[in-house]
Amino acid sequence: MSRFRNRVFTSTLMVSAGLMALSAPAYAQEDAVEATAAAAQAEPQSDVGGDIVVVAQGRAQQLSEVPLAISAVSAESLQNSGANDIRQLNQVAPSLLVSSTGSEANGSARLRGIGTVGDNPGLESSVAVFIDGVYRSRSGIGLNELGEIERVEVLRGPQGTLFGRNASAGLIHIISKKPSFTFGGTAELTYGNYDMWRASGSITGPITETLAARLDGVWVKRDGFYKDHNNDTDVNNRNRYFVRGQLLFEPSDDVSFRLIGDYTNRKERCCGAVYVDGSANPYIGNLNELATPLNSPNGNNIVNVLRDLGQPLASFHNGYDRNINVSPGRGYGGRTTDMGISGELNWNFGGAKLTSITAWRKYKSDQGGDLDYSAVDILYRAPDGNNERKFETFSQELRLQGAAFDDRLDWLVGGYYANEDLDLTDNLRFGSQYGRFATCRLISGTALSFAYSPGSTGCLGTTPIPALGGATGRQAVGAAFGQLGPTILAAIDRLDAVRDKGTTLDIFHQNSKNWALFTHNIVHITDKLDLTLGVRYTSEKKKLSATFNNDNTACLAQRQAMDQFLTNPALSAIAGGLIGLTCQGNNTTELSGVSIADSRKDSQWTGTAVLSYKATDDLMVYASYSRGYKAGGFNLDKSALKSPTGVVMVPGATPGTFVPSTTFAAAGGAQALVGHLQFDPEKVHAFELGAKYQTGPFSLNMAIFRQDFTNFQLNTFDGSVYIVQNVNGCSEDLKGADRDQSKFPGTPNYNAGATASGACSPDNVKHGMRSQGVELEASLVPARNLRVGLGLTYSDTKYSKNLVGTEDGAPLNQALRKLPGSQMSNAPKLVTTGSLSWTPDVGTSGLSALFYIDGRMTSDYNTGSDLFPQKAQDGYFVANARVGLRGPDGRWAVEVWGQNIFNQDYAQVAFNAPFQEGAANTAFADPQYPGGRQIFGMFLAEPRTYGVTLRGKF
């Protein structure tokens, strides 16, 4: 098979080379379109959709002529909506959802419900971000300021035969404004609530007859949306600046070279979170009421522990109130720098056109965090330079395109190469109160709760209790275990002493080298019928090395002391708890000084075929198939090496019976377990039917799509560790084994056979997730200076009914038990968008007014990748508006604006609060399972903002 594929690929290249030899000058039409694009840049467009110029197929084309699902958003539309980064595209692109969570360094973009979630830098995005043709390593990098742009193109569905980097779900291409040979400039000053100041400007013009330059700059400062009362500061603020310089060299009509350099600096506190309560989600009760009494069957012992260690009870029912309590001395301070330089050469040889894009980029982000999101000091990262993620990337793309056979064929061949170094350093540490929190969590959640005393060592009381015959709680616990009492008490004290311990410095280094060859050809079968064929071969190799350093010596000592009790049914629960709480997340000296290394290589054929028909001058219909791909990689989280304790269920024994843990050494060392960090490539087969209608003032684009994903890459935080899991389906009935509702007997919906029967024969593995639906986008100009844009996306994005993990049919991780047959996270079924822009003349003096409003209505969806019902988000509506007065020819403007003008409250993402899962005893019956007594946090969307903007240009 590999020989056959190689022959096919070689033949494809030979045919393309032959076509180049037969090429004839055929650039009149494209040159005309590019001239239209240049004129459009000079005169801002107000299209949302409409017949504007795009380069989605590597060629300048009218939007209505491109047989591809694409949203093209002009600079004016983004300016009116108040967009400064790609998040605001949500308002005008209904199939897109951009959000950010605990770090803006890894913000997430989704198209048609498909995207990559979480803050793990080892995962690339299913939706790629390109700026001026240059791939940005992670979509969160697009959350920076963008400066002045010409337009944004949002391409839906698999991409790879045109753009440099593969994308399995789609891409966002941001095109900035080029230098002009006409001297000019812009200036803008904005003031808004939260004491927000934003200043931006640009200047452009000729240096010589063949050389033009442009300089853009943006400065932003704003208070944060969260108020931290413990440290008297605000969180989620803005303090950043951005500069971009460009040179455009055009020595002739056939040659142009564009050099771009940019630099971004951000020094901000990000990102705070609040607790989810009943007002935000009906599956969450009033946590304040759950705080007492301590052993109430309907209570939550974690709320009691947090309260008794200093967390204000009011914080458990704040809902969307942005008051937070960060642990004293902790914070979210961080600094991000992003810089790069790129050069784009376009050279028209007459019979062919060469495009070369060469780029170097460097990105560094150091972000601290109070990661338990509470006043109790449980878990933190310090912004001390030992908590960084750094990307340094070199990329080179070459494309050669032309026409042949009397313009019957538009051909394009190209190649791409990228070399990326990713360095991740981490200092995740248990806080100064972790040990006491952990012991109180253990004591309050077991039969030992009679001894609960948060002010005492080990959370064991030292005051005589009459009900215990005058014994103290500590004495009673020791006596309860007989001659083993001193050993158990010592283990509890050992856990209590784990304070400000953990990672001192973990270092991950990953090098990724990938290259690709691709061709994209449009055959004009008749004047009305076109066939597009694209093929790509990609080869990628990743090398990983890591070194771990840790000062949590208690973990290994606890393991050695407690292993002997794990097979004792009477002691296994407390012994397992003592080990697990001491060693959470593999935060142990057992790995200190240990190094690991691994590598993986992927190669993949992808491609597309599109048949399009111009039924009339105004109507085009098309049908397409695409095969997409996103590379595999490594989970850059050491917790994935193995469970913190090594505790496993005894095969065939009564569920809940444990055997002793195995150390890393017993497993052959950490290097023997390094394969647990790997995840496989994500693949997709996509089908689409579409139509584009454009006549005068009205345009309508429609697409019906189906996309089947195998090896979908899912990132989940289960409250303790990050789980990166491939998700596949199984054609055989797993009889509910993948729907395990509980892993312990005696709790609701326990499925005794889940751990033994959740696997699937490799021959029966199929796609694990399907996205299908319909998209509509319309633009109407019913009168002069009046434009209306409408959009609708219905997307049924579901997991298969029977799910497994890898393609060999291994069981799905138990934390993902809610996935089978469910709608995917962050994938609302229905989204509608609308915008209205009216710019009437004011008298005859050349003045004009601006009246603008846009809105996005989103149906219900779940924000958590594990789909726990406590993470569900009700549908909501967000609107932006702008009113202004403009001078003649737009030389000046005064605008009053508002974003989220109805102050709609909603969560971007809800999550399991770290380590904050309460105990479940046999009397506990929670109808809201599977969340049980887990406490949840949420990262809120921005509240209402408003302000005034002054603009000027010359």
N, C-alpha and C positions, 0 to 999 in steps of 0.2 A: 504493500500500500504506500509506504514512504517513497519507493522508487517512482510509482505512478504519480504521486503528488509532485515530486521534484520535476518530472517530465512536463506535467501540466504547467507548473510555474515557469520553467525554462521556456516552454513554448509561448507562454503569454508574453514574456519579455521579448522574445524574438519577434513575435508579431508586432508588439509595440514599437520595437526598433525599426522594423520594416515600414511601419506607418510613418515614422518620423522621416524616413528617406523619401516617402511619397508625398510629404506635406507640401502644401502650397500656401502662399500668403492668404490668410483668411481672417484678418483681425478687424476688418472694417466695422462689423457689427459689435464686437466686444469693445472696440475703441469708442464707439458711439455711446455704449452703455456706461463705460468708465467716465466719459465726458459728462454724462448725465449725473453720475455719482459725485463728480467734482463740483458741479453746479449745485447739487443738493446740499453739499457740505457748506458752500458759501451762503446758501439760503436755508436756514433750519426748516426741517420738515415737521409736520404735526401729525404724521401718520401713526396709527396704532394698527399695524397690518398695512393694508393699502398696497399700492404698486410702487414700493420703494426699491432701491438697489441693494442687493446683498451679494456676498461672495461665498455662500454656503457650499457651493460645489466647486470651489477653487477658481471660479470664473465670475466676473461681474455680470449679474443677471437681474432682471426685474423679478420681484418676489412672486408675482403671479405666474411666472414661467418656470419656477423651480418645483419639480415633482417630489416634494419633501415637506414633512410637517415642520414648519418653522414659524416662530414669532419674531418679527423684526420691530424693535422699539426704538424710536428716534430720540435724539438728544432732547428735543423740546418736550416730548412726553415725559421723559425721566425728570427733567427740570421742573415741570409742573407738578409732578407727583412728589417731588422733594427727595429724589433718590441720590444718595451719596455713595452707596455700595450696592452689591447685587441683591441684598435683602429686599429692597424696595421694588424689585422686579415682580415680586408676588402680586402687587396690585394690578399689573397690566398683562401678566402671562398666567392664565388660569391653570395650566398644567404644571407649573413650577411652584415649589415650596422650599424656601431657604430659611434655615433656623440655625441658632447657635446655642451651646449649652455651657459646660463648665470652662471652656476655653474657646475664644474666638479663633485660635490658631487652627482649629479643625472644625469649623462650621460645616454644616451639611446642606447639600442641595439635592432635591428630588424632582424627578420628572415622571409624570404618570404614576405617581406613588412609589417610584423606585429610587433608592438612594442608599448611601452608606452612612451609618449612624455612629456616633460616639467620638471620643477624643483620643482614640488610639492611632498614633501616627503611622503605624505599620500598614494601615488600610488606606489605599487610594480610593478616590471617589468614583462611584458609578457614573456621576455626572461631572465631566471634566470642565475646567475653566481655562480659557485661553484669553490672553490680552495681547492684541496686535499680533496674533498668530503664534504667540509663545505660550506653551503649556505651563500652567502653574501647578506645582506638585500636589497641593491639597486645595480643595475648594474653599476652605476657610481663608486662604490668602486673598481671595477676592472680596473679603469683608473690609479691606482697606479703602481709603479714599481713592477715587478714580480720576479726579481732575475732569477736564472737559473732554467729552467723548462725542463721536459722530453718531453711533448707534450701537445697539446690542442685538445680537442674533442668538436666539434660543432654538437649538436644533433638537428635536425629539426622536428617540429611538437610537439604536446602535450606530456608532460613528467609528470610522477607522480608515476608510479608503481615500480620505481627503486630508484630514487633519493629522498632525504629527503623532499624537498619542491616541491609543485605543480608548474608547468610552463605551460601556455596555448599555447605558440608559439614555445618553444624550450629552449635549455640551452647551456651554454658555460662551459665546465669543464676543468680547468687548473690543470695539474699534475706537481708538482715540482720534482726536482731531489732528490732522497733519499740519506742518508748517505751510504758510501761504506766501506767495510772492507779492501779495498786497499787504502793505503795512497796516497793522491794526492791533487792538488790544481789548481786554475786558477786565472789569473789576466788580467785585460783589462783596457786600458786607451784610451779615445776618445777625440779629439778636433774637433770642427766644427764651422761653421759660426754662427753669433749671439753670438759669444764668448761662445760657449757651451763647457763645460767640463763634462765628465762622467767617473767615475772610479768605477770599480766593481771587486769583487774577491770572491773566495770561497776556503775553505779548508775542507777536509774530510779524515776520516781514522778511524782505530780501537782504542778503548780505552782498551777493553779486547777482549777475543775471542768471546764474545757474545754481546758486546756493541760497536756500532760505532756512530760517531758524524759527523755533518756537520754544517758549518757556511757560510752564504752568506751575502754579503753586497753590496749596491749600493749607490753612491753619485752623484748627478746631479746638475749642475748650468748653467743657460743660460739666456741671455737677452730676453726680450719680443718681440713679433712680431709687437706690436702696439707701436707707439711713441706718448706719451701724451705731446703736446707742452705747454699746460697751466701750468702743474706742473713739467715739465722737467723730466719726468720719462718714463719708458716703462711698458707695460701691457702684460699679458699672458707670463710671464717669467717662469723659472723653478728654484726652490731652494728646494731640497728635499733629503732625504736619507731614506734607507730601510735596515733593518737587519732581518735575519731569522736564527734561530738556531734549530737544529734537533738532536734527539737521536733515534737510532734504536736498539732495544733490541731483539735478536733472541736466546733464550735459547735452542731451539731445532728446528728441521725441521718443526715442527707442530705449533709453536707459534712465533709470531712476534708482537712487539709493537713499534709504531712510535709516538714520541712526537715532536710537532712542536710549536714553539713560534715565533712571528714576530712583528715588530714594524715599522711603517711608520710615518715620520714627513715631512710636507710640509708647507713652509712659502712663499706664492706666491701671485702675483697680478693677479686675474682672475675674470671676463672675459670681455674684451672690445668688442665693436661693432661699425660698421660704418653705414652710411645711404645708402639705396639702391637708385641707380640712373638709368638713361636710359641705361648706358653702361652695367650694371649688369642685368637689366630686361627691356624688351621692353615695358612693361605696365607702366613704370615710366617715366614721362617726365623729362626734365632738370629742376630740382627744382630751380636752380638759375634764370632761365627765369620766373618762376612762382612768383617770389618775387615782381614784380612790374607790373602794378600799384596795389595799395592796393585792389581795388574793381573789378579787372579784372574778368569777368565771367570764364575765364580759368586759373585763378591764384589760389593761396593757401594762405589764410590769416595766417596759422600757420607758414609758411616760413617767412613771414614778421615779425611776432611777435618774433620768435627766432632770426632773424637777428637783430632786433632793440634792443633786450636785450643782445646781445653780441656774438651770434653764427656766426662764419665766414661763409660767403656765399660759400666759396670754399669747405667746408665740405659737402655741399649738392650734389656735383658732383665729389667726389673723387673716386667713384666706388670701385675698389679693393685696392686703396691706403690705407695703414694702418696707416695714420696719423689721430689721434683723438684729440678731445678737451674736456677733462674732466673738470667739474666745479672746479674752484679753491678751494683748501682745501678738496675736495672729492677724493675718490680713490677706488681701488679694492683690497686693502690689506686683507689678510686672512691667517688663519692657520688651518691646518687639521692634526689630528693624528688618526691613525688606528692601533689597536693592538689586539692580540688574542693568544690563546693557544688551541691546539687540541691534542687529543690522539686517535690513531687508533689501535685497537686490532684485530688481525686475529688469530683464533685458530681452527686448524683442529683436530676434534675429531675422525677422521677416517671415520665415517659414515655421518658426517655433519661438516660444517664449519661455525663458528660464526665470524661475523664482528661487531665491535662496534666503533662508531665514536662519541666522546664527545667533545664539543667545547664551548668556551666562547669568545665573541668578543665585543670590545668597539670601537666606531667610533665617532669622534667629529669634526665638521667643523664650523668655524666662518669666514664668508666671507662678507666683506663690498662691497658696490657698488654704483656707480653713475648711478642710474637706468633709467634716461632719456637719457643717452648716448649722452649728448650734453654739451656745455660750460655753458648753462643756468642752474642754480641750481633749478631744479624742484622736483626731487624725489631722495631719497638716503637711504642707510642703512649704519650705521657706524660699523666698526669692533671693537666693544667695549666689547665683551663678552655677549651682549644682542641680538645677532643675530646668534644663534647657532642651529645646528641640531645635536642631539646626539642619537646614537643607542647603546643599550647594550643588547646582545643576548646570551642566553644559549640554546644549542641544543643537543639532544641525538638521535642517530640513531642506531638501532639494526637490523641486518640481519642474518638469519640462512638459509643455503642452502646446498643442497646435491643432491643425485641421488637415484632413486628407480626403481624397476621392471627391473632389469638387464640393468640399464642405459637407459631405455626407457623414463625416466622422469628426467629432471633437474628441481628441485623445489627450490623456494626461498620464504620465508616469512619474514616480517619485520615490524618494527614500528618506528615512528618518533614523537618527541616531541620538541617543541620550545617555549620559553618564551622571548618575546622581549619588552623592554621599549624604546619608542621613545619620546624624549623631544625636542620641538621646541620653541625657543624664538625668538621674532621678534621686531625690532625697526624701521619699515618702516615709514619714515617721509617726509612731504613736505619740499622742500628746501627753502633757503632764498629768492628765487625769485619766488616761486610758486604763491603767491597772485597776483603779478603784471602780471605774465604770464597768469594766469587764467582770470583776468579782461580784459587784452588786447585780449585774445582769444575770449572772449564774445563780447566785444565792436567791434572788427574788423570784426566779422562774422555776425553782425546784421545790421539793418537799422541805428544803432547808430554810425556807423563807421566814420561819419563826425567829431565826437568828439575824435577820436583815438589820444592818446598822451602817448607813453610808458614811458616818463619821469615824468609823473604826477600821483598823487594819484588816484587810481581807473582807471588809463589809460584814464582819462578824462582831456582834455586840459583846461588850465587856461589862455590862451592867447586870446584876443579878435579876432574874425573872422569877417571880413567885410561882407562876404556872409551871416552871421547870424545876421546882423544888429548890429555888434559890441559886441554881446554876446560871452562869452567863450563857449567852448564845454561843459563844466560841467553845465553851466547855461542853455544851450539849451536843454540838456538831462533832466534836472529837469523840465524845462518848458513843454517839450513834454509830460510829464506824469501828468501835471496839479497839482491838490492838492495831488496826490500820489507821486509827484516828490521827496520830502524829504525822503520818505520811500524807494524808489528805490535807491536814491543816498546813503543812509545809508547802504543798502544791498550791493551795489557795494564796498563801502569802507570797509565793514566787510570782504568781500572776499579778498580784496587787502591786508588786515592785516594778512592773513593766511600765515605766514612765519616761517619756522623752527618749524612747529607744526605737531602733529600726534601721532603715537604710541610711548609711552614711554617704555612699556614692555608688549607684549602679550606672554602668556605662554600656549603652548599646551602640554598635556601629553597623550600618547596613550600606552596602554598595550595590547599586542596581545599574546594570548595563543592558540596554535594549536597542535593537535595530529592526527596521522594517523596510520592506519594499512593497510598493502598492501601485495600482493602476486604476484609473477611473475614466471610462470612455462612454460617450453619448453617440449612438448611431441614429442618424435621421433616416429611418426606413422610408418614410414618405414625408411630404411637407407637413403632415399632421401627426404622424406616428413616430415616437422616439423609443429607443431601447437603451437603457443605461446599464452598464456592467462594470462592477468594481471588484477587485480582488486584492487582498493584502496578506502577506506572510510576516509574522512577528516572531522574533526570538528574544527572550529575556532571561538574564541570569542575575540572581540575587545572592549575595554573600552576607552572612550575619556573624558577628562576633560580639560577645558580651562578657563583662566582668562585674561581679557583685561584691559589695562590702556592707557589713551589717554589724551592729553592736548589741543585738537582742540575744544575749546568752541564755536567757531564761527558757527559750523555746526548746533547745536541745536537752537541757536538764529536765524539763517537764516531760518530754517524750520518754526519756530513759526511766523516769520515776513512775510514770503512769501506764506504760505499755503492759505491765503485768496485770493490770486491773481490767483491761478492755474485754477480756473474754469472760469476765464475771458479770452475769446479768444484773446483779444488784449494784455494781459499781461502774458499769460500762458507760452509762449516761454522763455521770459527773466526770469520769476520767476522760472521756472523749471531749467534753466541754472544756476541761482545763487545758488540754493540749490545743484544741482548736482556737480558743480565745487567746492563748499565749502566742500562737504562731500564725495568726491571720495573714493571709496573702503571701505565704512563704516568707514572711518577714522574720528571718532567722539567721543566726550566725553559722548555721550549717552550710549556707551558701557563701559565707564571707570569704573572700579571696579566691572564689571559684570562677573559672572562665569556661565559656562554651563557644562553639563555632559550628556553623552549618551553612549549607548552600542549597539552592534549588534552581532548576532550569525549566522554563516553559517555552514551547513553540506552538504557534497556532495559525491556522488558515481562517480568515474571515472574508466576508464579501457582501455584495449587494447586487440585486437585479431589480430594475424598475422599468415598467412598460407604461408610457404616458401617451395620451391621445388628446389632441387639440380639437375637440368636437366642433367648436365655433371659435370665432376670434376672441370671444369673451370667456369661454369655458374650457378648462383642461381637466381631464380625469386621469388617474394613475393607479397602478397596483404595484406593490413592492414586496420584496423579501430581503431580509438582512440577517446575517449571522454575526453576532457581536461577542466581545471578549474583554475581560479585565484580568490582569495578571494576578497570580497567587502571591503569597508573601509570608511574613512572619508576624505573629502577635508579639508586640514589643512590651510584654508585661510578664515578669518572671513568675507570677502566680499561675500561669498556664503550664509550667513545667510538671506539676503534680498537685494534688490537693495538699493543703497546708499540713494536715495530720497524717496522711497516708491511710486513714481509717477506711476500711471497705466493708461491704456487706458480705457475710459468709454465704457462698453459693449453695443454694438448696436448703439453707437453714432458715429458722424463723426470722422473718424480716425484723431488723432492728438489733440483731445479734452481731457484735463486732469482733474483729480480730485485731491483733496488735498492728501498729503502724510500721511502715518500712522507711528507713532513712534513705537519703539520696545515695549514700554509700552502698546500702544493700541493694539498691536498684541498678547498681553499676555506675553510680555517679551521675551528676547533673547532665553530663554530656550524653549519657545513654538515653536521657529523656528529652533531648532537645527537639526531637521530631514533633513533640506535642505543641510546639510553637507554630508549626506550619499550617497554612490553609491553602486550598487549591484554587485554581483560576475560576472566575465567574463567567458563565457562558449564557448566551441568549439566542433564541430563534424568534425573529420578529416578522410579522405580516401586517400590511397596511393597505387600505383602500382610501383614496382621497379624491377631492375635487376642489378646484379653485376657479372662482367666478369673479371677474373684474369688468365692470362697465361704468365708465364715467365716474360719478361720485360714490359708487357703491362697490364693495368687495366682500366676498364671502369665501372662507376657506373651511373645508371639512375633512376630517380624517377618522376612519374607523380602524382600530388597531387591536392586535393581539400579540403579546410577548411572553414567551415561556423561558424561565430562567432555571438553569441547573447550577449546582454548586454556589447558590447565592451566598454571598459573604455577609454574615450577620455578627454584629458586635453587641454584647449584652453585659450590663453590670448587674450582678445578682445581689448586691448589698455587701459583698465581701471581695470578689475578684472580677476581673474582666474576662468574659468568655467570647472567643472568636470562633464561630462555628459555620461550616458550610451547611446549607440546607438543601436537601433533595427530597423527592417524593418516591413513593413505592406503589406499584400497580397492584400489589396484593393487600388484602385487608389485614391490618395489624391488630384488629380487635381491641382498639383503645389503648394499646400498650404505649403509644406515643402521646396519649392524653393523660398521663399520670398526674393526678391532682394533688397528691401528697406523698412524701417519701417515708413517712413514719406511720406505723399502725396505730389505731386509736384516734386518728384524726380524720376529718370528713373526706369522703371521696377517695379513700386510700385504694390504690390499685396494686394488689400483691404481685401480679405478674409483670409489671411494667419494666423492671430492671432486667428481666430474663427474656422478654419476648418482643422487644422494641426494634429488632433488627430486620433487615430485608435482604433477600437474595440479590447479589449484584446484577443478575440478569433482569431483575424486575425494577431496578432503579430508574426513575424518570424525572421530569422537571419537578421542582419543589414549589415553584411560585409562578403564578400567571397574572399578567396585567392585561386587561382588555377593556375597551370602551370606545367612546366617541368624543371628538373635539370639534368645536365650532368657534370661529373667530370672524367677526364682521366689522366693517368700517363704513360709515355713512357720512357724507357731506351734504345735508339737505338744503343748506343755504350758505351763501358766502360767509366766511369766517366762523362757521359752525361745524364742528366735527364730533361725531359720536363713535365710540368704540365699544364693542360687546364681545364677551368671550364666555364659553361654557365648556367644561370638561366633566364627563362622566367616566369614572375609572373604577372598575371592579378589580381590585388588586388583591388577590387572595393566595394564601398558601394551599397546597394540596391537602386532601383529607387525611392522607397517611404520610407521615414524614419520617425521614431518617437523616443522618448526618452526611458523611462522606459518600462518594460514588460507589464505594464497596459495600454500602448498605449498613454501616455501623449505626447504632442507636443515636437518636438526637439527645442532646444534653437535657437532663431532667428540668432544668430551669426554664426551658422553652416549651413546657407542656401545654400552654394555651394556644400555640401557633396553629396546629392542624385544622384546616378548614376555615380559618379566620381571616378577616381583612387585615392586611399588613399595617404596621404602625406608620403613623404620619402619612396616611394615604386616604384622605377623605374621598368618599364616593362622588360627591358633587361639589364642584366649585364654579361659581359664576363671577365674572368681572365686568365692570362697565366704567366708561369715562365719558365726560362731556367737556368740551373746550369751546368757548365762545369769545371771540376777540373783535367786538364791534368797534367801528370808528366812533370817535368822540368829536363831533362837529367836523369842521373842514380844515383844522389846523394840523392835521397829521397825527394827532393823539389817538390812541386806541386803549380800550379796556381789556381786561382779562377776567373771565369767570371760568373756573375749572373745578371739577369734582371727579373723583374716582372712587370706586368701591369694590370690595371683594367679599363675597359671601361664601362661607365654607361650611359644609355639613359636618356631622359628628365624626370623630376619629380617635384612635388611641395613640398616645404619644410615646409609649414605652415599647422597646423592641421585644420584650417578653409578653406584651399584651395583657398584663395584669389589669383587671377592671378599675383598680384605683388610679390608673394613669389615663383614663378616658378623658377626652376633652369634648364638651358640647360644641355644637355649631356656633358660629359667630359671624359678625359683619364688621369690617373695618373700612373706614372712609377717610380720604384726604381731600382737602379743598384749598383753593388759592384764589385770591381776588387782587387785581392790580391795575395800575395805570401806567401806560408806556408812552414814551415820547416819539417824535417823528423818526421813522426808520428804526425804531427800537433802540435809539441811542441811550436812553435811560429808562428806568422802570422802578416803581415802588410797588411792592407786593406784600400783602398780609396773608399768612398761610397757617394751616393747621394739619397735623397728621394724627391719625386715629382720633378724629374730632369728636366722636361719641364716647371716647375713653373706654373702649371695649377691653374688658379683662379676659385674658386667656393665657394658658401656659404653652410655651414652646415645647418643652419636654418635661415630663414627670419621671422621677427615678427613685430607686430604693435608697433611703438615707443610709449611708455607710454604717454597718455594724449595728443598726438600730432595728433589730428584729426581736420582738418579744417572744417569750416562751409560750408554748401551747400545751396545756395539761389536758387530761382526759375529760374534764368538765367543760372544756372550751369548745363551743360549736359556733363557728362564724359563717353566716350565710354568704359573706363576701369573699370566701376563699377563692383563688389561691393566695391572695395577699396576706391573709391571716393577720397576725399582730405586727407585721412589718410596718414601719412608719415611712412615709413618702415625702420627698421634697419636690419642688418644681422651679424651673427657670422661667421667669415670667417674660412675656412680650413687653415691648415698650408702652408706657402709658401715653395719654394725650400730650402732645407737644404743640406749641404754637409760637409765632413770632412774626417779625417783619424783615423783609429783605430789600436792600437797595442795589440796583444794578446800573452799570454804565458800560458803554463800549465806544470805540472809535475805529 
